[in-house]
Amino acid sequence: MYSPAEIENIPTEPYLVINSYASWLRQHKVKNGKRSQLLSTTDYTTRHQTLAVALRHYFHFERKKNGTLFSRSGVYVSPKFVLAPGSVADKYYYDIPFPKGHIGLKSFNAEVIDEEGNPIPLHETYLHHWVVGRYYARTGFVEPEQTGFQELNKSDFTFVRNTGMCQNNVLGQYFGLGSETRNTSTHVPDPYGIEVGNPAEVPAGYEERWMLNVHAIDTRGAENGLGCTECRCDLYNVSTDSRGQPLRPGYKGGLYCCYDGVQCRVKQGFNGAKRSLYLRYTVKWVDWSDAVVPVKIYIFDVTDRMNHSAGPSIVHDCRVEYNVEESCSATSTTSDRCLDNQWAMVTMPTGGYVVYGVAHQHTRGLGSTLYGEDGRILCSSIPIYGKGKEAGNEAGYIVGMSTCYPQPGSVKINDGETLIVLSDYSSTQTHTGVMGLFYILVADTLPKSSLLSLDAPL
């Protein structure tokens, strides 16, 4: 795969790729397909193959009987973040490279890499989460570096959240995963797409942009690796949050204890070098057309404590994270029943057809299920644990979550239906700052059988 430097230099439009290649040939006096004596065969072949791969990677065309449709994919990298053993990066990047125009998003995949483009395993750098959000920025506005979007002036910045019902902009992202990112599908099935970039929806004087939040923890040499990834406050030796406010009484661990720049405890005498890392992300999309069926994004949270008796003025209270208390010993004869079960009820104002579902959990998660009002299972998502050392298969870590792709029309949520989201964790020991989120895509209508597939394999 490409390194950050190589990706930065590959144009994202086909004519730019071609022009780049043509310009390079002219500079090296290559005419009529023949190279000059000053150009080595290796240089010519390498450059030719790189650009050919770029073309194939970014754009693949699919012939259809009644026209030509195509899907595109782009590979990008975040700005650099630097980590030393035990350190934490919780970065906010604004106006990130992202596909432009009126499009339908088909997938967003990401992983942490080093400067050479090598994947970094979770037992070295734990990817707590990455989330991608959409917003409108006043034309000409330059976002302050490393500022949470909640702190930006509303006259300059408007966060465009998903359709989910958590309060304010909590869990309002379009995509987001954590340690499971390498083996969890985010693909939006045909003929559906997440509609963005519609110029009719962008307020006058503003433009659509995208932001990225990356939260990574370097656990090399950590005294307690699991404790560091669970953001245990005692291991970070903090008593205030990122704004300098005292932690609430009884807060043992979570996001308020492992913010940008804090340090988790490492073993005495351990030495490890700082290193520059990036989040490499791949976006796939299609041009928007009547052939694409729009879907809505919902993210449910098992910590949501909405008041169901409040009538039309229901206010949600999604707390995002919670603790699992130890309930029995792992060595006891009943250890297989050491289970922490959290659940929440969420009423859907409007329903639709579920086309995709997946959960997000942390280490020691056992799975999550979304139920309909009558107890029917809408989707179950089970964690995949690694068994080795290589990136994508790290033993003891959740390296993937199973996903749901129901047959069109087979899973329907009714208007006003109350759903139950459930999250299970092992409770053989205490865990702090865990999450129990469930992400689904819902379509208002079913696709017509005659609709074309927009990204079938070539």
C-alpha positions in Angstrom: 0.0 0.0 0.0 1.0 3.6 -0.4 2.9 5.5 2.3 1.7 8.9 3.5 4.1 10.7 1.2 3.1 8.6 -1.9 -0.6 9.1 -1.2 -0.2 12.9 -0.8 1.4 13.1 -4.3 -1.2 11.0 -6.1 -3.9 13.2 -7.7 -7.5 12.3 -7.0 -9.0 13.0 -10.4 -8.3 10.8 -13.4 -7.3 13.6 -15.7 -4.8 14.8 -13.1 -3.3 11.4 -12.9 -2.9 11.2 -16.6 -1.5 14.8 -16.8 0.9 14.0 -14.0 2.2 11.0 -16.0 2.4 12.9 -19.2 4.3 15.8 -17.6 6.8 13.3 -16.0 7.4 11.7 -19.4 8.1 15.1 -21.0 10.5 16.0 -18.3 12.4 12.8 -19.0 12.2 13.2 -22.8 10.1 10.1 -23.4 8.6 10.3 -26.8 6.4 7.9 -28.8 6.5 5.4 -25.9 10.4 5.2 -25.9 12.5 6.2 -23.0 15.6 8.3 -23.2 19.0 6.9 -22.4 19.1 9.0 -19.3 16.1 7.1 -17.8 16.7 3.7 -16.3 14.3 0.8 -17.1 13.6 0.5 -13.4 12.6 4.1 -13.0 10.3 4.0 -16.0 8.6 0.8 -15.0 8.1 1.8 -11.4 6.6 5.2 -12.4 4.4 3.6 -15.0 3.1 0.9 -12.6 2.5 3.4 -9.8 0.3 5.6 -11.9 -1.4 2.7 -13.5 -2.2 1.3 -10.0 -3.4 4.8 -9.0 -5.8 4.9 -11.9 -7.1 1.4 -11.2 -7.4 2.1 -7.4 -9.1 5.5 -7.6 -11.5 4.8 -10.4 -13.0 1.6 -11.8 -15.6 1.8 -14.5 -18.5 -0.6 -14.9 -20.3 -1.0 -18.2 -24.1 -1.3 -18.0 -26.5 -2.0 -20.8 -28.1 1.4 -20.7 -25.2 3.5 -19.8 -21.9 3.8 -17.9 -22.0 4.1 -14.2 -18.9 4.0 -12.0 -17.9 4.0 -8.4 -14.7 5.6 -7.1 -12.4 5.1 -4.2 -9.8 7.4 -2.7 -7.0 6.8 -0.2 -6.1 9.6 2.1 -4.0 10.1 5.3 -4.6 12.3 8.3 -2.1 14.8 9.5 0.7 13.3 11.6 0.4 12.6 15.3 3.4 11.7 17.4 3.3 9.1 20.2 5.8 7.9 22.8 5.3 4.9 25.1 2.3 5.5 27.3 1.2 8.7 25.6 -2.2 9.6 24.2 -3.3 11.4 21.0 -6.9 12.7 20.8 -6.8 14.8 17.7 -9.4 16.9 15.9 -8.7 17.5 12.2 -10.9 19.8 10.2 -11.4 20.2 6.4 -9.8 16.9 5.8 -9.3 15.5 2.3 -12.6 14.1 1.2 -14.6 13.4 -2.0 -16.4 16.5 -3.3 -19.7 16.9 -5.1 -23.2 15.5 -4.8 -22.4 11.8 -4.0 -23.5 8.7 -2.2 -21.1 7.3 0.3 -20.5 3.6 0.0 -17.9 2.9 2.7 -15.2 4.4 4.9 -12.3 2.2 6.2 -9.3 3.3 8.2 -6.2 2.0 10.1 -3.1 3.4 11.9 0.1 3.4 9.9 3.7 4.6 10.3 5.6 6.9 8.0 6.4 4.0 5.6 2.8 3.0 5.4 3.2 -0.1 7.6 0.1 -1.0 9.6 0.6 -0.6 13.4 -0.7 -3.4 15.6 -3.0 -2.7 18.5 -0.6 -4.0 21.1 1.7 -1.1 20.2 -0.9 1.6 19.4 -4.4 1.0 20.5 -7.0 2.7 18.3 -9.6 3.7 20.8 -11.7 5.2 18.1 -11.9 7.3 15.0 -15.0 9.2 14.0 -15.8 11.2 10.8 -18.3 14.1 11.0 -19.8 16.4 8.4 -20.2 20.2 8.9 -20.9 23.5 7.1 -18.2 26.1 7.4 -18.5 29.8 6.5 -16.6 30.4 3.3 -13.1 31.5 4.2 -13.3 30.3 7.7 -10.2 28.6 9.0 -10.8 26.2 11.9 -8.5 26.5 14.9 -6.2 23.5 15.3 -7.1 20.9 17.9 -10.3 22.5 19.0 -13.4 20.4 19.8 -16.2 21.3 17.4 -18.4 22.1 20.5 -16.2 25.1 21.1 -16.4 26.6 17.6 -18.5 29.7 17.0 -21.9 28.7 15.6 -21.8 31.6 13.1 -18.7 30.0 11.5 -19.5 26.3 12.0 -22.6 24.1 11.9 -22.3 20.4 12.6 -24.5 18.3 10.4 -25.3 15.3 12.5 -26.8 12.0 11.5 -30.5 11.1 12.1 -29.8 9.5 15.5 -31.6 10.8 18.5 -28.8 11.4 21.1 -28.9 14.9 22.6 -27.2 17.8 20.9 -24.4 16.5 18.7 -23.5 13.4 20.8 -22.8 10.4 18.5 -23.6 12.5 15.5 -20.9 11.1 13.3 -21.4 9.5 9.9 -18.8 6.8 10.3 -16.8 5.6 13.4 -15.1 2.5 14.7 -12.2 1.5 17.0 -9.9 -1.5 17.4 -12.2 -3.5 15.2 -11.7 -1.2 12.2 -9.6 -3.5 10.0 -12.1 -6.4 9.9 -15.4 -4.7 10.1 -17.3 -4.0 6.9 -18.7 -0.5 6.5 -20.0 -1.2 3.0 -23.4 0.3 2.1 -25.1 -2.3 -0.1 -26.5 -1.6 -3.5 -28.5 0.3 -4.6 -28.3 2.4 -1.3 -26.0 5.3 -0.5 -25.5 7.9 2.2 -26.4 11.2 0.4 -24.0 14.1 1.0 -22.8 17.2 -0.9 -26.3 18.2 -2.2 -25.8 21.9 -3.0 -29.4 22.6 -2.3 -28.9 21.8 1.3 -25.7 23.9 1.9 -26.6 27.4 3.3 -25.6 30.4 1.3 -22.1 31.6 2.2 -21.1 28.2 3.6 -19.4 25.1 2.2 -19.6 21.4 3.2 -16.5 20.1 4.9 -15.5 17.0 6.9 -13.7 16.5 10.2 -11.9 13.6 11.7 -11.3 12.7 15.4 -8.6 10.2 16.1 -8.0 8.8 19.6 -5.0 6.5 19.9 -3.1 5.2 23.0 0.6 4.0 22.8 0.8 0.9 25.0 4.4 0.0 24.4 6.0 -0.8 27.8 2.7 -0.2 29.6 2.5 -1.4 33.2 -1.1 -2.4 32.6 -1.9 -2.4 28.9 -5.6 -3.2 29.3 -5.9 -0.5 32.0 -4.4 2.0 29.7 -6.8 1.2 26.9 -9.7 1.4 29.3 -8.5 4.9 30.4 -8.2 4.0 34.1 -7.7 7.3 35.9 -5.2 5.9 38.5 -2.9 4.8 35.7 -3.0 8.2 34.1 -2.6 10.0 37.5 -5.2 12.6 36.6 -7.8 14.2 38.7 -9.1 16.8 36.2 -10.5 16.6 32.7 -9.1 18.2 29.5 -10.6 21.5 30.5 -9.1 21.5 34.0 -12.4 20.7 35.7 -12.3 18.2 38.6 -13.6 14.7 37.8 -16.9 13.9 39.2 -16.8 11.8 42.5 -16.5 8.1 41.8 -15.3 8.5 38.2 -12.8 5.6 37.8 -12.0 5.7 34.1 -13.0 6.7 30.6 -12.6 9.5 28.1 -12.2 12.1 30.8 -9.0 10.5 31.9 -7.2 9.8 28.7 -7.3 13.0 26.7 -4.7 14.4 24.4 -1.2 14.7 25.9 -1.7 12.6 29.1 0.6 9.8 30.0 -0.2 6.2 31.1 2.1 4.5 33.5 4.9 2.5 31.8 7.3 -0.1 33.3 10.3 1.4 35.1 13.3 1.5 32.9 11.4 1.0 29.7 12.7 3.1 26.8 10.9 3.5 23.5 11.3 6.0 20.7 8.7 8.6 19.7 7.2 7.9 16.3 5.1 9.6 13.8 1.8 7.9 12.9 -1.2 8.6 10.7 -4.7 7.4 10.1 -4.9 6.1 6.5 -8.5 6.1 5.3 -10.2 4.8 2.2 -13.5 6.3 1.0 -15.7 4.8 -1.6 -18.5 6.6 -3.3 -20.8 6.9 -6.3 -22.1 10.0 -8.1 -25.6 10.7 -6.9 -28.5 9.9 -9.2 -32.1 8.6 -9.2 -30.7 5.1 -9.2 -29.3 5.5 -5.6 -31.7 4.9 -2.7 -30.9 7.2 0.2 -30.4 5.8 3.7 -30.5 7.4 7.2 -27.8 6.8 9.9 -28.9 6.0 13.4 -26.5 5.3 16.3 -28.0 3.9 19.5 -26.4 3.9 22.9 -27.1 1.5 25.8 -26.4 4.3 28.2 -29.3 6.4 26.8 -31.6 7.2 29.7 -34.4 8.9 27.8 -37.7 9.7 29.7 -40.4 7.7 27.9 -43.2 9.5 29.7 -42.1 12.9 28.6 -44.4 12.9 25.5 -43.3 14.8 22.4 -40.6 16.7 24.3 -38.5 13.6 24.9 -34.9 14.4 25.8 -32.2 11.7 25.3 -29.3 11.3 27.7 -26.6 9.3 25.9 -23.6 9.0 28.2 -21.5 7.1 25.6 -19.5 5.1 28.1 -20.0 3.1 31.3 -18.2 0.7 33.7 -18.5 -3.0 34.1 -18.2 -4.1 37.7 -16.6 -7.4 38.6 -19.4 -9.9 39.6 -17.5 -13.2 39.9 -14.1 -14.7 39.6 -12.7 -16.0 36.3 -11.6 -19.1 38.1 -14.9 -19.9 39.6 -17.1 -22.7 38.4 -19.7 -20.1 37.3 -17.3 -18.0 35.3 -19.2 -18.7 32.1 -22.1 -16.8 33.6 -20.1 -13.8 34.6 -22.1 -11.4 32.4 -22.8 -7.7 32.6 -25.9 -6.8 30.6 -26.8 -3.2 29.8 -29.8 -2.1 27.8 -31.7 0.9 26.7 -35.1 1.6 25.1 -35.3 4.0 22.2 -38.5 5.0 20.3 -38.1 5.7 16.6 -40.3 8.6 15.5 -40.3 7.2 11.9 -39.3 3.7 10.8 -38.1 2.2 7.6 -36.2 -0.8 6.2 -32.9 -1.8 7.9 -30.2 -2.4 5.3 -27.1 -2.6 7.5 -26.2 -3.0 11.2 -23.1 -3.3 13.4 -22.2 -2.8 17.1 -19.2 -1.2 18.7 -17.7 -2.7 21.9 -14.4 -2.6 23.7 -12.2 -5.5 24.9 -14.1 -8.1 26.9 -17.3 -7.3 25.0 -19.4 -10.4 24.2 -21.8 -9.0 21.6 -24.7 -6.7 21.2 -28.3 -7.1 19.8 -31.0 -4.7 18.6 -34.5 -5.9 19.3 -37.9 -4.8 17.9 -40.8 -3.9 20.1 -42.2 -7.5 19.8 -38.9 -9.1 20.8 -37.8 -9.9 17.2 -34.1 -9.7 16.5 -33.3 -6.8 14.1 -29.6 -7.4 14.2 -27.0 -9.2 16.3 -23.3 -8.1 16.2 -20.6 -10.3 17.7 -17.0 -9.4 18.3 -14.1 -11.2 16.6 -11.0 -11.6 18.8 -7.5 -11.8 17.4 -5.3 -14.8 17.9 -1.8 -13.6 16.8 0.5 -10.7 16.8 0.2 -9.2 13.4 -1.9 -6.1 12.6 -5.5 -7.2 12.2 -5.2 -10.4 14.3 -3.9 -9.1 17.6 -4.5 -11.7 20.4 -6.9 -10.5 23.1 -8.2 -7.5 21.2 -11.5 -7.1 19.3 -10.3 -7.0 15.7 -13.7 -7.0 14.0 -17.4 -7.0 14.6 -19.9 -9.1 12.6 -22.4 -7.1 10.5 -26.0 -7.5 9.3 -27.1 -7.2 5.7 -30.8 -8.2 5.7 -32.5 -9.1 2.4 -34.3 -6.0 1.1 -37.6 -5.6 3.0 -37.0 -8.4 5.4 -36.3 -6.2 8.5 -38.7 -3.3 9.0 -39.0 -0.8 11.8 -42.5 0.7 12.2 -43.2 4.3 12.8 -43.2 5.0 16.5 -41.8 1.6 17.4 -39.7 1.3 20.6 -36.5 -0.6 20.1 -34.3 -2.3 22.7 -30.5 -2.2 22.3 -28.5 -4.6 24.5 -24.8 -5.0 25.2 -23.1 -7.9 27.0 -19.6 -7.8 28.6 -17.6 -10.3 30.6 -17.7 -9.3 34.3 -14.9 -11.5 35.6 -13.1 -8.2 36.3 -13.9 -4.5 36.4 -13.7 -2.6 33.2 -13.9 1.2 32.8 -15.0 3.4 30.0 -16.5 0.6 27.9 -19.1 1.3 25.1 -22.2 -0.3 23.8 -23.2 1.4 20.6 -25.3 0.1 17.7 -25.2 1.6 14.2 -27.9 1.0 11.6 -28.7 2.3 8.2 -32.4 2.7 7.4 -34.1 3.3 4.0 -37.6 4.9 3.8 -38.4 2.9 0.6 -37.5 -0.4 -1.0 -35.4 -0.4 -4.2 -37.0 -1.3 -7.5 -35.9 -4.6 -8.8 -34.8 -2.9 -12.0 -32.3 -0.7 -10.3 -28.7 -1.1 -11.5 -25.9 -2.2 -9.2 -23.6 0.7 -8.8 -20.5 -1.1 -7.6 -20.7 -4.8 -8.6 -17.3 -6.5 -8.9 -15.5 -6.0 -12.2 
